[in-house]
Amino acid sequence: MPKITFIDPSGARCEVEVKPGEDDLLAIAEEHDVRMGSACGGVCACSSCHVYVREGLASLPEMSEMEEDRLDMGFDVRPYSRLGCQCVVGKADLVVEITQESLQVWFNEHPQHRPARGG
């Protein structure tokens, strides 16, 4: 079973094992309480689940034109950027970095988890 390592912007890691071909990165993140944004609910209508695939990128399905269009809306898009909702996990291990943009959307969706501000 492939291992997915999620890394948040602070460097914290969460490693999970998944069955290949069953879920996309966003669904896996949600199932394992990884803080990845999903403003559109995972239907490729925004860029809130924007991630950087640091390892295993070639094992993911090719990017669709729709995903490319949505990534154009993202911040700091890189050659290894993908949308979590569009990446069905194959047989290879992945290292996935959550973008600051995605984390901010997650906090907007879950305000009760926002860090307290210093006075």
Secondary structure, DSSP 8 states (H G I E B T S, - for coil): --EEEEE-TT--EEEEE--TTT-BHHHHHHHTT-----TT-SSSSSSTTEEEEEE-GGGS----HHHHHHHTTSSS--TTEEEGGG-B--SS-EEEEE-HHHHHHHHHH-GGGS-----
